[in-house]
Amino acid sequence: MEKNNFADIKISGSGSAGGGKYNEVSISGSGEINGDLECIDFKTSGSSKVTGAVKAENIKVSGSSRIDGNIEVGEMKVSGSANVAGQVKSQSIKISGSIHIGGSLYGEEVNISGSLHVGKDCEVEFFKASGGFRINGLLNAGQITINLGGKSSVKEIGGEHIEVRVSIMENFFIKKIIDKMFNSKSELTTELIEGDEIYLENTNAKIVRGNNVTIGEGCNIGLIEYRGKIIISSDSIVGEQKQA
């Protein structure tokens, strides 16, 4: 969508506007858009609500925003709090705040250093997380890199290269004491992990299936099925292993 004769919307106090096509929509106060919204830039640093779907080239949320429909966007950045009732399709989404997506998340690249909750599936090319996340369905990506910084969960994981590691902070002595006292150990919980190259730490999984599988420290795995090489840390628990 190129810039044209469409108007801009700027709400810096309290106000509302109807849906439609705009160039830039900026909300720094408390604003509501009634209906579907199509624009180039959607920026909100206050409190905003859209009672419809949003289609934009860029979305930036540094305040609090609620979208009652689907989102289709080129690049989305969330440093505040966002709640999306429908699904999100985005080429790139960066989350340093928190986002709750009621439907599925589709895109090229997801980068999480905050909190992500997806009600259904997450299907992207690159998935990188250093915060916490919860995905109720399948996480499917070509490359998955997770640095555990809290408790995370996903129903199933599928990908080519899957890497789950404990963040550097987790290895500090004082952090380990706190985790033991308050049962706040950073870990990933899932039913199934399936990929080509798999490396896991602090992971609880019923089944891990892959070509080359390395199980690092702190894992609890029910069954490992592998075709190539397997390495298992003495600090982890594996119920059964089978070579195909």
FIKOLZA-1660 file (N, C-alpha, C; in steps of 0.1 Angstrom, whole numbers, plus 5000, padded with zeros to 4 digits):
% residues 244
   i   px   py   pz ch aa at
   1 5008 4988 5000  A  M  N
   1 5000 5000 5000  A  M CA
   1 5009 5012 5000  A  M  C
   2 5009 5020 4989  A  E  N
   2 5017 5032 4988  A  E CA
   2 5009 5044 4994  A  E  C
   3 5017 5054 4998  A  K  N
   3 5011 5066 5003  A  K CA
   3 5003 5073 4992  A  K  C
   4 4991 5078 4996  A  N  N
   4 4982 5084 4986  A  N CA
   4 4974 5095 4993  A  N  C
   5 4963 5098 4988  A  N  N
   5 4955 5108 4993  A  N CA
   5 4946 5105 5005  A  N  C
   6 4949 5092 5011  A  F  N
   6 4941 5089 5023  A  F CA
   6 4946 5097 5034  A  F  C
   7 4937 5099 5044  A  A  N
   7 4940 5108 5055  A  A CA
   7 4948 5100 5066  A  A  C
   8 4953 5108 5076  A  D  N
   8 4960 5103 5087  A  D CA
   8 4950 5103 5099  A  D  C
   9 4952 5095 5109  A  I  N
   9 4945 5096 5122  A  I CA
   9 4955 5097 5133  A  I  C
  10 4953 5108 5141  A  K  N
  10 4962 5110 5152  A  K CA
  10 4953 5113 5165  A  K  C
  11 4954 5104 5175  A  I  N
  11 4946 5106 5187  A  I CA
  11 4956 5107 5198  A  I  C
  12 4957 5118 5204  A  S  N
  12 4966 5121 5216  A  S CA
  12 4959 5122 5229  A  S  C
  13 4946 5124 5229  A  G  N
  13 4938 5124 5241  A  G CA
  13 4929 5112 5242  A  G  C
  14 4916 5114 5242  A  S  N
  14 4907 5104 5241  A  S CA
  14 4897 5106 5229  A  S  C
  15 4896 5096 5221  A  G  N
  15 4888 5097 5209  A  G CA
  15 4886 5084 5202  A  G  C
  16 4878 5085 5191  A  S  N
  16 4875 5074 5183  A  S CA
  16 4874 5078 5168  A  S  C
  17 4875 5068 5159  A  A  N
  17 4874 5070 5145  A  A CA
  17 4868 5058 5138  A  A  C
  18 4863 5059 5127  A  G  N
  18 4857 5048 5120  A  G CA
  18 4868 5040 5112  A  G  C
  19 4866 5028 5109  A  G  N
  19 4875 5020 5101  A  G CA
  19 4876 5025 5087  A  G  C
  20 4885 5019 5079  A  G  N
  20 4887 5024 5065  A  G CA
  20 4902 5023 5062  A  G  C
  21 4905 5031 5051  A  K  N
  21 4919 5031 5046  A  K CA
  21 4925 5044 5050  A  K  C
  22 4937 5044 5055  A  Y  N
  22 4944 5055 5060  A  Y CA
  22 4959 5054 5057  A  Y  C
  23 4967 5065 5057  A  N  N
  23 4981 5064 5056  A  N CA
  23 4987 5060 5069  A  N  C
  24 4986 5069 5079  A  E  N
  24 4992 5066 5092  A  E CA
  24 4981 5067 5103  A  E  C
  25 4981 5058 5112  A  V  N
  25 4972 5058 5124  A  V CA
  25 4981 5058 5136  A  V  C
  26 4980 5069 5144  A  S  N
  26 4988 5071 5156  A  S CA
  26 4980 5074 5168  A  S  C
  27 4981 5066 5179  A  I  N
  27 4973 5067 5191  A  I CA
  27 4983 5068 5203  A  I  C
  28 4983 5080 5209  A  S  N
  28 4992 5081 5221  A  S CA
  28 4984 5084 5234  A  S  C
  29 4971 5084 5232  A  G  N
  29 4962 5086 5244  A  G CA
  29 4953 5073 5245  A  G  C
  30 4940 5075 5245  A  S  N
  30 4931 5064 5246  A  S CA
  30 4922 5065 5233  A  S  C
  31 4924 5055 5224  A  G  N
  31 4917 5057 5211  A  G CA
  31 4910 5043 5207  A  G  C
  32 4899 5045 5199  A  E  N
  32 4893 5033 5194  A  E CA
  32 4890 5035 5179  A  E  C
  33 4893 5024 5172  A  I  N
  33 4889 5024 5157  A  I CA
  33 4878 5014 5156  A  I  C
  34 4867 5019 5151  A  N  N
  34 4855 5011 5149  A  N CA
  34 4854 5005 5135  A  N  C
  35 4857 4993 5133  A  G  N
  35 4857 4986 5120  A  G CA
  35 4870 4982 5116  A  G  C
  36 4871 4975 5104  A  D  N
  36 4883 4970 5098  A  D CA
  36 4892 4982 5095  A  D  C
  37 4905 4980 5097  A  L  N
  37 4915 4991 5094  A  L CA
  37 4926 4987 5084  A  L  C
  38 4928 4995 5074  A  E  N
  38 4939 4993 5065  A  E CA
  38 4947 5005 5064  A  E  C
  39 4960 5004 5067  A  C  N
  39 4969 5016 5067  A  C CA
  39 4984 5012 5064  A  C  C
  40 4992 5022 5063  A  I  N
  40 5006 5019 5061  A  I CA
  40 5013 5017 5074  A  I  C
  41 5011 5026 5084  A  D  N
  41 5017 5025 5097  A  D CA
  41 5006 5026 5108  A  D  C
  42 5007 5017 5117  A  F  N
  42 4998 5017 5129  A  F CA
  42 5007 5018 5141  A  F  C
  43 5006 5029 5148  A  K  N
  43 5015 5031 5160  A  K CA
  43 5006 5034 5172  A  K  C
  44 5008 5027 5183  A  T  N
  44 5001 5030 5195  A  T CA
  44 5010 5030 5207  A  T  C
  45 5010 5041 5215  A  S  N
  45 5019 5042 5227  A  S CA
  45 5010 5044 5239  A  S  C
  46 4997 5045 5236  A  G  N
  46 4987 5047 5247  A  G CA
  46 4979 5034 5249  A  G  C
  47 4966 5036 5249  A  S  N
  47 4957 5025 5250  A  S CA
  47 4948 5025 5238  A  S  C
  48 4948 5014 5230  A  S  N
  48 4940 5014 5218  A  S CA
  48 4932 5001 5216  A  S  C
  49 4921 5003 5208  A  K  N
  49 4913 4991 5205  A  K CA
  49 4908 4993 5191  A  K  C
  50 4909 4981 5183  A  V  N
  50 4903 4981 5170  A  V CA
  50 4893 4970 5170  A  V  C
  51 4880 4974 5167  A  T  N
  51 4869 4964 5167  A  T CA
  51 4868 4958 5153  A  T  C
  52 4879 4953 5148  A  G  N
  52 4879 4947 5135  A  G CA
  52 4892 4941 5131  A  G  C
  53 4895 4939 5119  A  A  N
  53 4908 4933 5114  A  A CA
  53 4917 4945 5111  A  A  C
  54 4930 4942 5111  A  V  N
  54 4940 4952 5108  A  V CA
  54 4949 4947 5097  A  V  C
  55 4951 4955 5086  A  K  N
  55 4961 4952 5075  A  K CA
  55 4970 4964 5074  A  K  C
  56 4983 4962 5076  A  A  N
  56 4992 4973 5076  A  A CA
  56 5006 4968 5072  A  A  C
  57 5014 4978 5068  A  E  N
  57 5028 4975 5064  A  E CA
  57 5037 4974 5077  A  E  C
  58 5034 4983 5087  A  N  N
  58 5041 4983 5099  A  N CA
  58 5032 4986 5111  A  N  C
  59 5034 4978 5122  A  I  N
  59 5026 4979 5134  A  I CA
  59 5036 4980 5145  A  I  C
  60 5035 4991 5154  A  K  N
  60 5043 4993 5165  A  K CA
  60 5035 4995 5178  A  K  C
  61 5036 4986 5187  A  V  N
  61 5028 4987 5200  A  V CA
  61 5038 4989 5211  A  V  C
  62 5037 5001 5217  A  S  N
  62 5045 5003 5229  A  S CA
  62 5037 5007 5241  A  S  C
  63 5024 5007 5239  A  G  N
  63 5014 5008 5250  A  G CA
  63 5006 4996 5252  A  G  C
  64 4993 4997 5252  A  S  N
  64 4984 4986 5253  A  S CA
  64 4974 4986 5241  A  S  C
  65 4973 4975 5234  A  S  N
  65 4964 4974 5223  A  S CA
  65 4956 4961 5222  A  S  C
  66 4944 4963 5218  A  R  N
  66 4935 4951 5216  A  R CA
  66 4930 4952 5201  A  R  C
  67 4931 4940 5194  A  I  N
  67 4926 4939 5181  A  I CA
  67 4916 4928 5181  A  I  C
  68 4903 4931 5177  A  D  N
  68 4893 4921 5178  A  D CA
  68 4892 4912 5166  A  D  C
  69 4900 4914 5156  A  G  N
  69 4900 4906 5144  A  G CA
  69 4914 4900 5141  A  G  C
  70 4916 4897 5128  A  N  N
  70 4929 4892 5123  A  N CA
  70 4939 4903 5120  A  N  C
  71 4952 4900 5120  A  I  N
  71 4962 4910 5116  A  I CA
  71 4970 4904 5104  A  I  C
  72 4972 4913 5094  A  E  N
  72 4981 4910 5083  A  E CA
  72 4990 4922 5082  A  E  C
  73 5003 4919 5084  A  V  N
  73 5013 4930 5085  A  V CA
  73 5027 4926 5080  A  V  C
  74 5034 4936 5075  A  G  N
  74 5048 4933 5070  A  G CA
  74 5057 4931 5082  A  G  C
  75 5058 4941 5091  A  E  N
  75 5067 4941 5103  A  E CA
  75 5059 4945 5115  A  E  C
  76 5059 4937 5126  A  M  N
  76 5052 4941 5138  A  M CA
  76 5062 4940 5150  A  M  C
  77 5062 4951 5158  A  K  N
  77 5070 4952 5169  A  K CA
  77 5062 4955 5182  A  K  C
  78 5063 4947 5192  A  V  N
  78 5055 4948 5204  A  V CA
  78 5065 4950 5216  A  V  C
  79 5065 4962 5221  A  S  N
  79 5073 4964 5234  A  S CA
  79 5064 4967 5245  A  S  C
  80 5051 4968 5243  A  G  N
  80 5041 4970 5253  A  G CA
  80 5033 4957 5254  A  G  C
  81 5020 4958 5254  A  S  N
  81 5011 4947 5255  A  S CA
  81 5001 4947 5244  A  S  C
  82 4999 4935 5237  A  A  N
  82 4990 4934 5226  A  A CA
  82 4981 4921 5228  A  A  C
  83 4969 4923 5225  A  N  N
  83 4959 4912 5226  A  N CA
  83 4952 4911 5212  A  N  C
  84 4954 4900 5205  A  V  N
  84 4948 4898 5192  A  V CA
  84 4938 4886 5192  A  V  C
  85 4925 4889 5189  A  A  N
  85 4915 4879 5190  A  A CA
  85 4917 4868 5179  A  A  C
  86 4921 4872 5167  A  G  N
  86 4922 4863 5156  A  G CA
  86 4936 4858 5154  A  G  C
  87 4939 4856 5141  A  Q  N
  87 4953 4851 5137  A  Q CA
  87 4962 4863 5133  A  Q  C
  88 4975 4860 5133  A  V  N
  88 4984 4870 5128  A  V CA
  88 4993 4865 5117  A  V  C
  89 4994 4872 5106  A  K  N
  89 5003 4869 5095  A  K CA
  89 5013 4880 5094  A  K  C
  90 5025 4877 5096  A  S  N
  90 5035 4888 5096  A  S CA
  90 5048 4883 5090  A  S  C
  91 5055 4891 5082  A  Q  N
  91 5068 4887 5077  A  Q CA
  91 5078 4887 5088  A  Q  C
  92 5077 4897 5097  A  S  N
  92 5087 4897 5109  A  S CA
  92 5079 4902 5121  A  S  C
  93 5081 4895 5132  A  I  N
  93 5074 4900 5144  A  I CA
  93 5085 4899 5156  A  I  C
  94 5087 4910 5162  A  K  N
  94 5096 4911 5173  A  K CA
  94 5089 4915 5186  A  K  C
  95 5091 4907 5197  A  I  N
  95 5083 4909 5209  A  I CA
  95 5093 4910 5221  A  I  C
  96 5093 4923 5226  A  S  N
  96 5101 4925 5238  A  S CA
  96 5091 4928 5250  A  S  C
  97 5078 4929 5247  A  G  N
  97 5068 4931 5257  A  G CA
  97 5060 4917 5258  A  G  C
  98 5047 4918 5256  A  S  N
  98 5039 4906 5256  A  S CA
  98 5028 4907 5246  A  S  C
  99 5025 4895 5240  A  I  N
  99 5014 4894 5230  A  I CA
  99 5006 4881 5232  A  I  C
 100 4993 4882 5232  A  H  N
 100 4984 4871 5233  A  H CA
 100 4976 4870 5219  A  H  C
 101 4978 4859 5212  A  I  N
 101 4972 4857 5199  A  I CA
 101 4962 4846 5201  A  I  C
 102 4949 4848 5198  A  G  N
 102 4938 4838 5200  A  G CA
 102 4939 4827 5190  A  G  C
 103 4943 4831 5177  A  G  N
 103 4944 4821 5166  A  G CA
 103 4958 4816 5164  A  G  C
 104 4962 4815 5152  A  S  N
 104 4975 4810 5148  A  S CA
 104 4984 4822 5144  A  S  C
 105 4997 4819 5144  A  L  N
 105 5007 4829 5140  A  L CA
 105 5015 4823 5128  A  L  C
 106 5015 4831 5117  A  Y  N
 106 5022 4827 5105  A  Y CA
 106 5032 4838 5101  A  Y  C
 107 5043 4834 5095  A  G  N
 107 5053 4844 5091  A  G CA
 107 5066 4839 5087  A  G  C
 108 5076 4848 5085  A  E  N
 108 5089 4844 5081  A  E CA
 108 5098 4843 5094  A  E  C
 109 5097 4853 5103  A  E  N
 109 5107 4853 5114  A  E CA
 109 5100 4858 5127  A  E  C
 110 5101 4851 5138  A  V  N
 110 5096 4855 5151  A  V CA
 110 5108 4856 5160  A  V  C
 111 5109 4867 5167  A  N  N
 111 5120 4869 5177  A  N CA
 111 5113 4874 5190  A  N  C
 112 5115 4866 5200  A  I  N
 112 5108 4868 5213  A  I CA
 112 5119 4870 5224  A  I  C
 113 5118 4882 5231  A  S  N
 113 5126 4884 5243  A  S CA
 113 5117 4888 5254  A  S  C
 114 5104 4888 5251  A  G  N
 114 5093 4890 5261  A  G CA
 114 5085 4878 5264  A  G  C
 115 5072 4879 5261  A  S  N
 115 5062 4868 5264  A  S CA
 115 5053 4867 5252  A  S  C
 116 5051 4854 5248  A  L  N
 116 5042 4851 5236  A  L CA
 116 5033 4840 5240  A  L  C
 117 5020 4842 5237  A  H  N
 117 5010 4831 5239  A  H CA
 117 5002 4830 5226  A  H  C
 118 5002 4818 5220  A  V  N
 118 4995 4815 5208  A  V CA
 118 4984 4805 5211  A  V  C
 119 4972 4808 5207  A  G  N
 119 4961 4799 5210  A  G CA
 119 4961 4786 5202  A  G  C
 120 4966 4787 5189  A  K  N
 120 4966 4776 5180  A  K CA
 120 4980 4773 5176  A  K  C
 121 4983 4773 5163  A  D  N
 121 4997 4769 5158  A  D CA
 121 5006 4781 5155  A  D  C
 122 5019 4779 5155  A  C  N
 122 5029 4789 5151  A  C CA
 122 5037 4782 5139  A  C  C
 123 5035 4788 5127  A  E  N
 123 5043 4783 5116  A  E CA
 123 5051 4794 5109  A  E  C
 124 5064 4793 5111  A  V  N
 124 5073 4803 5106  A  V CA
 124 5086 4797 5100  A  V  C
 125 5094 4805 5094  A  E  N
 125 5107 4800 5089  A  E CA
 125 5118 4800 5100  A  E  C
 126 5118 4811 5108  A  F  N
 126 5128 4812 5118  A  F CA
 126 5121 4816 5131  A  F  C
 127 5123 4808 5142  A  F  N
 127 5117 4810 5155  A  F CA
 127 5129 4812 5165  A  F  C
 128 5130 4823 5171  A  K  N
 128 5140 4826 5181  A  K CA
 128 5134 4831 5194  A  K  C
 129 5137 4825 5205  A  A  N
 129 5130 4829 5218  A  A CA
 129 5141 4830 5229  A  A  C
 130 5141 4841 5236  A  S  N
 130 5149 4841 5249  A  S CA
 130 5140 4845 5260  A  S  C
 131 5127 4846 5258  A  G  N
 131 5118 4849 5269  A  G CA
 131 5109 4836 5271  A  G  C
 132 5097 4838 5276  A  G  N
 132 5088 4827 5278  A  G CA
 132 5077 4827 5268  A  G  C
 133 5072 4815 5265  A  F  N
 133 5062 4814 5255  A  F CA
 133 5053 4802 5258  A  F  C
 134 5040 4803 5253  A  R  N
 134 5031 4792 5254  A  R CA
 134 5024 4791 5240  A  R  C
 135 5025 4779 5234  A  I  N
 135 5018 4777 5221  A  I CA
 135 5010 4764 5223  A  I  C
 136 4997 4766 5222  A  N  N
 136 4987 4755 5224  A  N CA
 136 4987 4745 5214  A  N  C
 137 4992 4748 5202  A  G  N
 137 4992 4738 5191  A  G CA
 137 5006 4735 5187  A  G  C
 138 5009 4734 5174  A  L  N
 138 5022 4730 5168  A  L CA
 138 5031 4742 5166  A  L  C
 139 5044 4741 5169  A  L  N
 139 5054 4750 5165  A  L CA
 139 5062 4744 5154  A  L  C
 140 5061 4749 5142  A  N  N
 140 5067 4744 5130  A  N CA
 140 5076 4755 5124  A  N  C
 141 5089 4752 5123  A  A  N
 141 5098 4762 5117  A  A CA
 141 5111 4755 5112  A  A  C
 142 5117 4761 5102  A  G  N
 142 5129 4755 5096  A  G CA
 142 5140 4755 5107  A  G  C
 143 5142 4767 5114  A  Q  N
 143 5152 4768 5124  A  Q CA
 143 5146 4773 5137  A  Q  C
 144 5148 4765 5148  A  I  N
 144 5142 4769 5161  A  I CA
 144 5154 4770 5171  A  I  C
 145 5155 4782 5176  A  T  N
 145 5166 4785 5186  A  T CA
 145 5159 4791 5199  A  T  C
 146 5160 4783 5210  A  I  N
 146 5154 4787 5222  A  I CA
 146 5164 4788 5233  A  I  C
 147 5165 4800 5239  A  N  N
 147 5173 4802 5251  A  N CA
 147 5164 4804 5263  A  N  C
 148 5163 4794 5271  A  L  N
 148 5152 4794 5281  A  L CA
 148 5155 4805 5292  A  L  C
 149 5144 4813 5293  A  G  N
 149 5145 4824 5303  A  G CA
 149 5132 4823 5312  A  G  C
 150 5126 4812 5313  A  G  N
 150 5114 4810 5321  A  G CA
 150 5107 4797 5317  A  G  C
 151 5095 4794 5322  A  K  N
 151 5088 4782 5318  A  K CA
 151 5081 4784 5305  A  K  C
 152 5083 4775 5295  A  S  N
 152 5077 4776 5282  A  S CA
 152 5070 4762 5279  A  S  C
 153 5060 4763 5271  A  S  N
 153 5053 4751 5267  A  S CA
 153 5048 4752 5253  A  S  C
 154 5047 4740 5246  A  V  N
 154 5042 4739 5233  A  V CA
 154 5037 4725 5231  A  V  C
 155 5026 4723 5224  A  K  N
 155 5021 4709 5223  A  K CA
 155 5030 4700 5215  A  K  C
 156 5035 4705 5203  A  E  N
 156 5044 4697 5195  A  E CA
 156 5054 4706 5188  A  E  C
 157 5066 4702 5185  A  I  N
 157 5076 4709 5178  A  I CA
 157 5081 4701 5166  A  I  C
 158 5081 4708 5154  A  G  N
 158 5087 4702 5142  A  G CA
 158 5096 4712 5135  A  G  C
 159 5107 4707 5131  A  G  N
 159 5117 4716 5124  A  G CA
 159 5129 4709 5118  A  G  C
 160 5137 4716 5111  A  E  N
 160 5150 4710 5106  A  E CA
 160 5160 4710 5117  A  E  C
 161 5163 4722 5122  A  H  N
 161 5173 4724 5132  A  H CA
 161 5167 4729 5145  A  H  C
 162 5167 4722 5155  A  I  N
 162 5161 4725 5168  A  I CA
 162 5171 4726 5179  A  I  C
 163 5172 4738 5185  A  E  N
 163 5182 4739 5196  A  E CA
 163 5175 4746 5208  A  E  C
 164 5176 4739 5220  A  V  N
 164 5170 4745 5232  A  V CA
 164 5181 4745 5242  A  V  C
 165 5185 4757 5247  A  R  N
 165 5196 4758 5256  A  R CA
 165 5191 4766 5268  A  R  C
 166 5198 4765 5279  A  V  N
 166 5196 4773 5291  A  V CA
 166 5203 4786 5290  A  V  C
 167 5197 4797 5293  A  S  N
 167 5204 4810 5292  A  S CA
 167 5216 4810 5302  A  S  C
 168 5225 4819 5300  A  I  N
 168 5237 4821 5308  A  I CA
 168 5233 4824 5322  A  I  C
 169 5223 4832 5324  A  M  N
 169 5218 4836 5338  A  M CA
 169 5214 4823 5346  A  M  C
 170 5209 4813 5339  A  E  N
 170 5204 4801 5346  A  E CA
 170 5216 4794 5353  A  E  C
 171 5228 4796 5348  A  N  N
 171 5239 4788 5353  A  N CA
 171 5246 4795 5366  A  N  C
 172 5241 4807 5369  A  F  N
 172 5247 4813 5381  A  F CA
 172 5242 4806 5393  A  F  C
 173 5252 4805 5403  A  F  N
 173 5249 4797 5415  A  F CA
 173 5237 4802 5423  A  F  C
 174 5236 4815 5424  A  I  N
 174 5225 4821 5432  A  I CA
 174 5212 4818 5425  A  I  C
 175 5212 4819 5412  A  K  N
 175 5199 4816 5404  A  K CA
 175 5195 4801 5407  A  K  C
 176 5204 4792 5407  A  K  N
 176 5201 4778 5409  A  K CA
 176 5194 4776 5423  A  K  C
 177 5200 4784 5433  A  I  N
 177 5194 4783 5447  A  I CA
 177 5180 4788 5447  A  I  C
 178 5177 4799 5440  A  I  N
 178 5164 4805 5440  A  I CA
 178 5154 4796 5433  A  I  C
 179 5159 4790 5422  A  D  N
 179 5150 4781 5414  A  D CA
 179 5146 4769 5423  A  D  C
 180 5155 4764 5431  A  K  N
 180 5153 4752 5439  A  K CA
 180 5143 4756 5451  A  K  C
 181 5144 4768 5456  A  M  N
 181 5136 4773 5467  A  M CA
 181 5121 4775 5462  A  M  C
 182 5120 4781 5450  A  F  N
 182 5107 4785 5446  A  F CA
 182 5102 4777 5434  A  F  C
 183 5109 4766 5430  A  N  N
 183 5105 4758 5419  A  N CA
 183 5102 4766 5406  A  N  C
 184 5112 4775 5403  A  S  N
 184 5111 4784 5392  A  S CA
 184 5121 4780 5381  A  S  C
 185 5125 4768 5380  A  K  N
 185 5135 4764 5370  A  K CA
 185 5130 4767 5356  A  K  C
 186 5138 4773 5348  A  S  N
 186 5134 4775 5334  A  S CA
 186 5135 4762 5326  A  S  C
 187 5124 4759 5320  A  E  N
 187 5123 4746 5312  A  E CA
 187 5113 4747 5301  A  E  C
 188 5114 4738 5292  A  L  N
 188 5104 4736 5281  A  L CA
 188 5097 4723 5282  A  L  C
 189 5084 4724 5281  A  T  N
 189 5076 4712 5282  A  T CA
 189 5068 4710 5269  A  T  C
 190 5068 4697 5264  A  T  N
 190 5062 4694 5251  A  T CA
 190 5059 4679 5250  A  T  C
 191 5050 4676 5241  A  E  N
 191 5047 4662 5240  A  E CA
 191 5056 4655 5229  A  E  C
 192 5059 4662 5219  A  L  N
 192 5067 4657 5208  A  L CA
 192 5077 4667 5202  A  L  C
 193 5089 4663 5200  A  I  N
 193 5099 4671 5192  A  I CA
 193 5104 4662 5181  A  I  C
 194 5103 4667 5169  A  E  N
 194 5107 4660 5157  A  E CA
 194 5115 4669 5147  A  E  C
 195 5127 4665 5144  A  G  N
 195 5136 4673 5135  A  G CA
 195 5148 4665 5130  A  G  C
 196 5156 4672 5123  A  D  N
 196 5168 4665 5117  A  D CA
 196 5180 4666 5128  A  D  C
 197 5183 4678 5131  A  E  N
 197 5194 4680 5141  A  E CA
 197 5188 4686 5154  A  E  C
 198 5189 4679 5165  A  I  N
 198 5182 4683 5177  A  I CA
 198 5192 4684 5189  A  I  C
 199 5192 4695 5196  A  Y  N
 199 5200 4697 5208  A  Y CA
 199 5191 4702 5219  A  Y  C
 200 5190 4695 5231  A  L  N
 200 5181 4699 5241  A  L CA
 200 5187 4700 5255  A  L  C
 201 5183 4711 5262  A  E  N
 201 5186 4712 5276  A  E CA
 201 5173 4716 5284  A  E  C
 202 5172 4712 5296  A  N  N
 202 5161 4715 5305  A  N CA
 202 5147 4713 5297  A  N  C
 203 5146 4702 5291  A  T  N
 203 5134 4699 5283  A  T CA
 203 5127 4687 5288  A  T  C
 204 5114 4688 5289  A  N  N
 204 5105 4676 5293  A  N CA
 204 5097 4673 5280  A  N  C
 205 5099 4661 5275  A  A  N
 205 5092 4656 5263  A  A CA
 205 5088 4641 5264  A  A  C
 206 5077 4638 5259  A  K  N
 206 5073 4624 5259  A  K CA
 206 5081 4617 5248  A  K  C
 207 5082 4623 5236  A  I  N
 207 5089 4616 5225  A  I CA
 207 5098 4626 5218  A  I  C
 208 5110 4622 5215  A  V  N
 208 5120 4630 5207  A  V CA
 208 5124 4621 5195  A  V  C
 209 5122 4626 5183  A  R  N
 209 5124 4619 5171  A  R CA
 209 5133 4627 5162  A  R  C
 210 5145 4621 5158  A  G  N
 210 5153 4629 5149  A  G CA
 210 5164 4621 5143  A  G  C
 211 5173 4628 5135  A  N  N
 211 5184 4621 5129  A  N CA
 211 5196 4621 5139  A  N  C
 212 5202 4632 5142  A  N  N
 212 5212 4633 5152  A  N CA
 212 5206 4640 5164  A  N  C
 213 5207 4634 5176  A  V  N
 213 5200 4639 5188  A  V CA
 213 5210 4640 5199  A  V  C
 214 5211 4652 5205  A  T  N
 214 5220 4654 5217  A  T CA
 214 5211 4659 5228  A  T  C
 215 5211 4651 5239  A  I  N
 215 5204 4655 5251  A  I CA
 215 5213 4660 5262  A  I  C
 216 5213 4673 5264  A  G  N
 216 5222 4679 5274  A  G CA
 216 5216 4678 5288  A  G  C
 217 5220 4687 5297  A  E  N
 217 5216 4686 5311  A  E CA
 217 5202 4690 5313  A  E  C
 218 5196 4684 5324  A  G  N
 218 5183 4688 5329  A  G CA
 218 5171 4683 5321  A  G  C
 219 5172 4673 5313  A  C  N
 219 5161 4668 5305  A  C CA
 219 5154 4656 5311  A  C  C
 220 5142 4654 5307  A  N  N
 220 5134 4643 5311  A  N CA
 220 5126 4638 5299  A  N  C
 221 5131 4628 5292  A  I  N
 221 5125 4623 5279  A  I CA
 221 5120 4609 5281  A  I  C
 222 5108 4607 5276  A  G  N
 222 5102 4593 5277  A  G CA
 222 5108 4584 5267  A  G  C
 223 5109 4588 5254  A  L  N
 223 5113 4579 5243  A  L CA
 223 5121 4588 5233  A  L  C
 224 5133 4583 5229  A  I  N
 224 5141 4589 5218  A  I CA
 224 5142 4579 5207  A  I  C
 225 5138 4583 5195  A  E  N
 225 5139 4576 5182  A  E CA
 225 5149 4583 5173  A  E  C
 226 5160 4577 5170  A  Y  N
 226 5170 4584 5162  A  Y CA
 226 5175 4575 5151  A  Y  C
 227 5181 4582 5140  A  R  N
 227 5186 4574 5129  A  R CA
 227 5201 4575 5128  A  R  C
 228 5207 4586 5132  A  G  N
 228 5222 4588 5131  A  G CA
 228 5229 4586 5145  A  G  C
 229 5233 4597 5151  A  K  N
 229 5240 4597 5163  A  K CA
 229 5232 4602 5175  A  K  C
 230 5235 4597 5187  A  I  N
 230 5228 4601 5199  A  I CA
 230 5238 4603 5210  A  I  C
 231 5236 4614 5217  A  I  N
 231 5245 4617 5229  A  I CA
 231 5235 4621 5240  A  I  C
 232 5237 4614 5252  A  I  N
 232 5228 4617 5263  A  I CA
 232 5237 4621 5276  A  I  C
 233 5234 4632 5282  A  S  N
 233 5241 4636 5294  A  S CA
 233 5237 4628 5305  A  S  C
 234 5246 4625 5314  A  S  N
 234 5243 4617 5326  A  S CA
 234 5234 4625 5336  A  S  C
 235 5232 4638 5334  A  D  N
 235 5224 4646 5342  A  D CA
 235 5209 4645 5338  A  D  C
 236 5206 4638 5327  A  S  N
 236 5193 4638 5322  A  S CA
 236 5187 4624 5323  A  S  C
 237 5173 4623 5322  A  I  N
 237 5166 4610 5323  A  I CA
 237 5160 4607 5310  A  I  C
 238 5163 4595 5305  A  V  N
 238 5157 4590 5292  A  V CA
 238 5151 4576 5295  A  V  C
 239 5138 4575 5293  A  G  N
 239 5131 4562 5296  A  G CA
 239 5135 4551 5286  A  G  C
 240 5135 4554 5273  A  E  N
 240 5138 4544 5263  A  E CA
 240 5144 4551 5250  A  E  C
 241 5153 4544 5243  A  Q  N
 241 5159 4549 5231  A  Q CA
 241 5159 4538 5220  A  Q  C
 242 5155 4542 5208  A  K  N
 242 5155 4532 5197  A  K CA
 242 5162 4538 5185  A  K  C
 243 5170 4530 5178  A  Q  N
 243 5176 4534 5166  A  Q CA
 243 5168 4529 5154  A  Q  C
 244 5164 4537 5145  A  A  N
 244 5157 4533 5133  A  A CA
 244 5165 4526 5123  A  A  C
% end
